[in-house]
Amino acid sequence: MISKKTVKKIGLYITVVVMAVYCLWPFYFLLNASLQPTKMAYQSPPVIYPKAFTLSNYINVFRSIPLSRYLLNSVVVSSFGTLLALFAGSLCAFAISKLIKRNKGEVMLDLLIIVGFFPMVVALFPLYKLMRSLNLLNNYLGLILPYAAFNLPLTVWVMTTHFDSLPSELYDAAIVDGASVFKIFNKIMLPLSAPALATVGILNFISCWNEFMLALTFMTNKYMYTVTVGLSLISGRFTFQFPWGEIIAGTLIVTVPLVIVVLIAQEKIISGLTAGALKG
Amino acid sequence: MAIFFVLSVYPLLRTLQLSLQGARGEYTLKNFINVFTGPALWETSRITVLFAVISTAFEMVIGFAFALVLNQRFFGRKALRTIFLIPWVIPTAIMAVGWKFILQHSYGPFPWLLYWLGITKEVPYFLIMPKMAFISLIIADVWKTVPFCALLLLAGLQMIPEQLYEAADIDGAGSIQKFILITLPLMIPTIVVTLMFRFLQAFGIFDLVWVLTGGGPGDSTLTLSVAIYREALRYINIGRGSAMAVVMAIYVVGILTVIRVMRKSLGKIYEAKA
């Protein structure tokens, strides 16, 4: 007889496998389609197992669209957007946590968070006009600034909770020693915050990288597209012979860096996500 | 802080102002009257709410089930948690391109799988029939965010003190009893927060719809965000678009208030019990 415990265990592992399959099955089909010669992607019914093998899609996609340029654009706007958000956000959080009166700081924080809940589209058109009048359309700054702004609520939130957890004696002692506020921030607070900064930084980077609406609106020159816009707009450009194999290869190429980030930093991401969401 | 106000608070107020202006810059309520009397706003509102409610409901139920499993001890738990982050981390717009392929009628694998497995009698059309396009959006959204919900709920599960379960074991409680009497009540705060996050996100959905269905076929999957975007930036009906945006902002404020009240009254119930 198999014991009840073994049955339970087997049941658990079956569920686990089901859950893993749930997350991964679309990738199987995408990978499969991207590794087959183009004409096989057009068979009906589709070939859903690896029948032939070629890497040509992965090479051709760089030729048919400026994918490397898109990648560069995404890297630039996401990294600078993240850095700016971290810089402004931690200054802000430092002020809220240590410098101004408690209730005033809380009002500011509440305001930030509430604004953060509004769908972006609500503010989109005025923002577009603003960027146009500042001549920032098709300019990296045109995305970096709003990305920093839209990531500010989360950054300030996480950093404020972090600064709150640092003992205020540290701050008081430094004041007694005659350190200026900026010196305290630079020399004491920031070094102690590296882990928290890294966590928010990763989350910010991912959200910038994945952003679609602003990039679609502000970047109209096709050499300034970010990867999300570049790849999703291809769909409109071909009417016949839609190059599915290449497009899918492109989507997978874009996915790889993110998966690597997840593999390296999964603990940080999970802790950041839950801290950001659950304490709210 | 200053940048933040210029780039997010100012545009919000400016939207309000634009919604009150007519074609020559004069102040008027015409935009709102137009928007309120036409059928379009109510139809997109209905679609948006329907989408948000259905997808959030699925996500919460499946996510909760997954979270319960992830809360067990088993070999490979960490690996599974990592796998769970993958759907979340992939750009929605990119994944929408992938779904577009997977759901294609003639050469996409998913409709054929349904047919081969005998779930549907013929190969279903996903993106070109109004109802099916709506279902496609839900499938794609649920797929992407179930893992995210599961991880948030898991964090809540892990905050429940182990001693409660041990005490229940001593009292001879079964696992279903333990779930209803301990897990569920203690999870309510986490559930409410996750619900709020997901609902507001689903409510404002743009990229998935824009790429996967474009609001079509017809306007059958036109959500509020897409409608506003199209109105203001493609058709350049700024007044109309802004008026719709203001309506959307009011919805969001409404949702936030409801959630606030809910959380407050929940807190009171807890205090009364304790």
Contacts between the chains, C-beta under 8 A, distances in Angstrom:
chain1	res1	chain2	res2	distance
A	12	B	69	7.1
A	12	B	72	6.0
A	12	B	74	5.7
A	13	B	74	6.8
A	15	B	69	5.2
A	16	B	69	6.7
A	16	B	74	6.2
A	16	B	76	6.9
A	16	B	80	6.0
A	19	B	66	5.7
A	19	B	69	6.5
A	19	B	80	6.5
A	19	B	84	7.8
A	20	B	80	6.0
A	20	B	83	5.4
A	22	B	143	7.7
A	22	B	146	7.5
A	23	B	83	5.0
A	23	B	84	6.1
A	23	B	86	6.0
A	23	B	87	5.5
A	23	B	147	6.0
A	24	B	83	6.6
A	24	B	86	7.4
A	26	B	95	7.7
A	26	B	98	6.0
A	26	B	99	7.3
A	26	B	102	5.9
A	26	B	143	7.0
A	27	B	86	8.0
A	29	B	101	7.9
A	29	B	102	5.6
A	29	B	109	4.6
A	29	B	110	7.6
A	30	B	98	5.3
A	30	B	101	7.1
A	30	B	102	7.4
A	33	B	101	6.7
A	33	B	109	7.9
A	41	B	107	6.5
A	42	B	107	5.6
A	43	B	107	6.2
A	44	B	106	4.1
A	44	B	107	5.0
A	45	B	107	7.7
A	45	B	112	5.0
A	45	B	123	7.9
A	46	B	107	4.7
A	46	B	108	6.6
A	46	B	109	5.1
A	46	B	112	5.9
A	48	B	109	4.9
A	48	B	112	7.4
A	48	B	113	7.4
A	88	B	1	6.9
A	88	B	3	6.5
A	88	B	4	7.2
A	91	B	1	7.9
A	92	B	1	5.3
A	92	B	4	8.0
A	112	B	4	7.5
A	114	B	256	7.0
A	115	B	8	5.5
A	115	B	9	6.3
A	115	B	12	7.3
A	117	B	200	5.7
A	117	B	252	6.5
A	117	B	256	6.3
A	118	B	12	6.8
A	118	B	249	6.2
A	118	B	252	5.8
A	119	B	200	7.7
A	119	B	203	7.0
A	119	B	204	3.0
A	119	B	206	7.7
A	119	B	224	7.9
A	119	B	225	5.8
A	119	B	248	6.5
A	119	B	252	6.7
A	120	B	204	7.2
A	120	B	206	7.6
A	121	B	204	6.8
A	121	B	206	6.1
A	121	B	224	7.7
A	121	B	225	4.3
A	121	B	228	5.0
A	121	B	229	5.7
A	121	B	245	6.7
A	121	B	248	7.4
A	122	B	12	6.4
A	122	B	15	6.0
A	122	B	228	7.5
A	122	B	245	4.6
A	122	B	246	7.8
A	122	B	248	5.8
A	122	B	249	5.0
A	122	B	252	7.8
A	123	B	8	6.1
A	123	B	11	3.6
A	123	B	12	5.1
A	123	B	14	7.9
A	123	B	15	6.1
A	123	B	245	7.9
A	124	B	11	7.6
A	124	B	228	7.6
A	124	B	229	6.8
A	124	B	232	7.0
A	124	B	233	7.2
A	124	B	245	7.8
A	125	B	11	7.8
A	125	B	15	6.7
A	125	B	18	7.0
A	125	B	232	4.3
A	125	B	233	6.6
A	125	B	238	6.3
A	125	B	241	6.2
A	125	B	242	6.5
A	125	B	245	7.5
A	126	B	10	7.2
A	126	B	11	3.8
A	126	B	14	3.7
A	126	B	15	5.6
A	126	B	18	6.8
A	127	B	7	6.8
A	127	B	11	4.6
A	128	B	233	6.7
A	129	B	14	8.0
A	130	B	6	7.9
A	130	B	7	7.8
A	130	B	10	7.7
A	130	B	11	6.9
A	145	B	3	6.3
A	145	B	7	6.1
A	146	B	7	5.3
A	148	B	3	6.6
A	149	B	3	5.7
A	149	B	4	4.9
A	149	B	6	7.9
A	149	B	7	3.8
A	149	B	8	5.3
A	150	B	7	7.8
A	150	B	8	6.8
A	152	B	4	4.9
A	206	B	89	6.0
A	209	B	91	6.7
A	210	B	89	7.9
A	210	B	90	7.7
A	210	B	91	3.8
A	210	B	92	6.6
A	210	B	93	7.5
A	210	B	94	8.0
A	212	B	91	7.0
A	212	B	92	6.8
A	212	B	93	4.2
A	212	B	206	7.0
A	212	B	207	3.8
A	212	B	210	7.4
A	212	B	211	7.8
A	213	B	206	5.2
A	213	B	207	6.5
A	213	B	210	7.9
A	213	B	225	7.8
A	213	B	229	7.2
A	216	B	210	7.6
A	217	B	233	6.2
A	227	B	91	7.5
A	227	B	94	7.4
A	228	B	91	4.7
A	228	B	93	4.2
A	228	B	94	5.9
A	228	B	207	7.5
A	229	B	93	7.2
A	231	B	93	7.5
A	231	B	94	5.9
A	231	B	97	5.9
A	232	B	93	4.6
A	232	B	94	6.9
A	232	B	96	6.6
A	232	B	97	5.3
A	232	B	207	7.9
A	232	B	210	7.9
A	232	B	211	4.4
A	234	B	97	8.0
A	235	B	97	6.7
A	235	B	100	6.7
A	235	B	211	7.2
A	244	B	101	5.5
A	244	B	107	7.8
A	247	B	97	6.3
A	247	B	101	7.5
A	248	B	97	7.8
A	248	B	98	6.7
A	248	B	101	6.0
A	251	B	94	4.9
A	251	B	95	7.7
A	251	B	97	5.4
A	251	B	98	5.5
A	254	B	91	7.3
A	254	B	94	5.7
A	255	B	90	5.5
A	255	B	94	6.8
A	258	B	89	4.6
A	258	B	90	6.3
A	258	B	91	7.8
A	259	B	86	6.1
A	259	B	89	7.1
A	261	B	89	7.2
A	262	B	82	6.3
A	262	B	85	4.7
A	262	B	86	6.3
A	262	B	89	5.3
A	263	B	82	6.4
A	266	B	78	8.0
A	266	B	81	6.7
A	266	B	82	4.9
A	266	B	85	6.0
A	269	B	85	6.2
A	269	B	89	8.0
A	270	B	81	6.9
A	270	B	85	7.4
A	270	B	151	6.1
A	270	B	155	7.7
A	273	B	148	7.7
A	273	B	151	6.5
A	273	B	152	7.0
A	274	B	151	7.1
A	274	B	152	6.2
A	274	B	155	3.8
A	277	B	152	5.5
A	277	B	193	6.2
A	277	B	194	7.2
A	277	B	197	5.9
A	278	B	152	6.8
A	278	B	155	5.9
A	278	B	156	6.8
A	278	B	190	6.4
A	278	B	193	6.0
A	280	B	193	6.2
